[in-house]
């Protein structure tokens, strides 16, 4: 199966690729199955046995048993003999470090993010586009931020979040169209439900430098997000968001105050790393302090 460079930029899950690669002689099926097993471990499913993994992945139990044994021997899984189940091993963390280490702008952005988060009593996070999801790569928060507590590595959907829409706004037109196709192909019902809001978010980013999300992903959290940049050399797209418990917001505050502040923060980060976001013209207004 020959995938274009653009298609590889929005890699679907290992399970999806495995299911569509039966005719690809160069495809390492066993390796893919091992990655499918690893991807099955998520928040809420951190402890799984071979039978559960077989049911969740569709891979026969004997094959799953060989895969989990191998992954445990390599340190990517850890076996709990008392429960006869596996959990993700510490070695899996090593895989994330080279990726995060290349994102040096996170360290530059962190103090500014923390300042804004404390000022508005919410969370401020940077996300990376991955397939039809956003993956948190940096986050800052005040003390009590409500039920949604972002953490590095956590995925959220592109189509129904401000962070996702802002990242999509950084994409070249051909890549943006491909992303829409992927979202619709993976979940037509979800795309139908959120398509108009998703496209409205892209238009907001183009006209105002940020977009809003009124509890679409989590009813109790309202959010704004701004495009950061699309790194052409790595084909990575980033955005930055601010989420606040709905009960803390005053009428008009999200759009009138916090939206411009997250857009200004995005401007500041881009200015520091000397990389402008495609499709988002730099605004010449004064940077808004997080201690407004």
N, C-alpha and C positions, 0 to 999 in steps of 0.2 A: 504494500500500500504506500503510495507516494504522496506525502503531505507537503504542501507549500510552506514556505517560511512563515507566511502570515497565519496559516492554520496552526502551526506549532506554537505560535505566540499565545494561543488560548487553549492550552492542553486540557482536554477533558479528563475525567477520573481514569485511574488505571483500569477499572472494571469496564468502562466504556471503550477504551482503546483495545483491551483484550477481546471484547466481543466482536470488534470490527476488523480484527487482524488475522483471521483464519487463513487467508490466502497470501499472507506476507511471509515468504520463506526466510527473510532476514530477522523476523521478529522473535525475540527470546520469550517464548510462552511461559516457561517456568519462572523466569525472573519477574514477568508481569504478574503472575499469580501471587508471588511473594509480596509484591507491592500492593496488590489488591487486599491481601490479608492485613498488611500494615495500615492501609488507609481506612480499614473498617473500625479501628480504634479511634473513637471520638469522645468528646465530653459527654458523659452520661453512659458511655459504653467503654469504660476504661479497663474492665476485667471480663475477659471472654474465654470460653472453652472451645475446644475443637468442634463440638457439635453446633454451638452457636455460630461460630465462624463459618462453618459449612452452610448453615441455613442462610446467613446474611450475604454470603458471597456467591452461592450457587456452585462452589467448588466441592467435589466429593470429599467426604470426611477423611479417607486414607491419605489423599493428597494434602489436605489441610494439615493433618498430623505431621507429615514430613516437612512441610513448610514451617510450621511453628517450631518444631524441634530445631531445624536449621537456624531460624532467626534467633532462637534463644541461645544457641551455641555461639552465634556471632555477637550477641549482646543487644540486638535490636528488640527483642522481647525478653521478658523475665517470667519464669514459671513459678507459680504459687502452688507448691505441692499439697498444701492443706486443702485448697479449694479446687485443685486440678484445673486451674485456669491461668491464662496469660495476661500480662499487662505490658505496656510499652517499656522497653529498657532504656537505661541512661544513654546508651550509645546513639540512640536516635537523635538526641540533641546535637551531636556533632554535625549532623547533616545540615542543620539550620545555620550554624555559625558562619561558614564561608559566604553564604548569601547575605546575612545580616551585616557582616563585616564590610562588604562592598558598598553598603548604604551609609556612607559616613555622614551624610547630611542629617541622619537621625540624631546624632550626638549634637550637631549644631542646633537643631530644632527643639530639642528636649526642654531646655530652660524656658524658652518662649511658650511652648505648649503648656508647661506646668503653670506658668504665670496666668495664662488665660483660663485654664481649667479651674484654678483656685478662685479667680475673679468671678466666674459665672457659676461656680459650684456644680460643675459637671465633668465631662471627660473630653479630652482632645486627643485624637488618634490619627496616625498616618496609615493608609492602607495601600496594598499592592494588588493590582488586578491579576487574577489567576483563573483562567477559564471564565465561568459565569459567576465567580465568587470574588470577593475582596478578602485579602488576608491581612490582618493587623501586623504591622512590623514595628510600630512604636506607639506608646500610649502614655498619657499622663492624666491624673484624676485628682479631684479634691476628695475629702473624706467620704461623705455619704452621697453616692451617685445613683442610688436606686437599684432596681433589679438587674440591669444590664451592666456588667463589669467587664469591659474589653481587656484582652490580654494578647500578647504577642503570639502569633500562630493561629488565632481564632478566625474561622471563616464566617462571612455573612454574604447573603445574596446581592448581586449587582442590581438586579432589576427593581427591587423594592427598598433600596437604601439611598440616602443622600450621598454617602461615600462612594457607592458604586456608580451612580449617575455622574458624579464629578470626575471620577477616573475615566469613564467612557468619553467624557467631553474632551479629554486630551488626545484621543486617538485620531489618526489620519482617517479620512472618510471611508476608504475601503475596509480598514480594520473595524471601524465602527459598524459598518453594514454586516460584516461577518459575525461580530459579537451579537447583534440582534438575531441573526439566523441561528446562532448556537442557543441563545436563550429560548427562542421559540421552539427549537427542535427538542430541547431537553424537557421543557414543561410548557406545552401549549396553553394550558389553562392558566398558569401563573402569568405567562406573557400577555394573554388576553386581558387579565385582570389589572395589570400594572403598566401596560404598554403606554397609555396616554400620559400617565404621571411620569414615567421614565423619560419619554421624549420631551415633556414639559421641563423636566429637570435639566436636560441638555440645553434647552433654549434659555433657561434661567442662567446657567453658567456662562453662556455666550454673551448675554445682555447685562448681567449683574456681577459676574465673577463668582457666584455661589448659587447653590440650590437648596431647597428646603424639603424636609420629609416630616409629615405630621403623624407620627405614630404608625406608619404603615408596616414597619418591620416589628416593632414592639410598641404596643398601644400607649404605654406609660412614658415613653421616651420620644421627645421631639429632637430633630437634628438639623444642622446645616452642614454643608461641605463645600469645599472649593477645590478646583483642579490644581494639582501641583505641577507635574510635567510628565511627558512621555519621552523616555530615554531611547533615542533611536538606535544607539549601538547595542543595547541589550534588549530592546523591544519591551521595556517595562513601563507601566503606567501607574502613577501614584496620585493620590488625593489626600486631603486632610479634612477631618470633620470635627464637629463639636456636638455632643449629645447632652441633653439636659432633661431631668425629670419634668414632665409636663406641669406638675403643680407648682413648680418654682417660677414659671414663666409669666411675665406680665403681658397683657394684650399688646401685640405689635412688637414685642421685644426680640423675638427670634429673627424676624426679617429686618427690622429697623436698626437693631444694635448688634446682635451676635453674628448675623450674616456678614455685614461689612467687616467685622473684626476678624472672622475666620478668613475672609478674602484678603485682608491686609496681612495677616500672618502668612498666608501662602505667598504673597508678594515678597515679604521679607525673606522667607526661606529661599525662594528662587533667586533673589538678589544676592544672597550670601553664596549660594552654590553656583551662581552665574549661569543659570540654565532657565530659559523661559518656557512656559507651557504652550505648545501649539494650540492655536485657536482661542487663546485667552490673552488679548492684548494687555500689556502692562499698563496699569493705571498710574497716573502721575500725581495722585493726591498723596497727602501726608500719611505716613503709616500711623494707624490707630493704636494707641497704647493699650495693653491688656488691663491697665489700671484706670480705665476710663471712669 
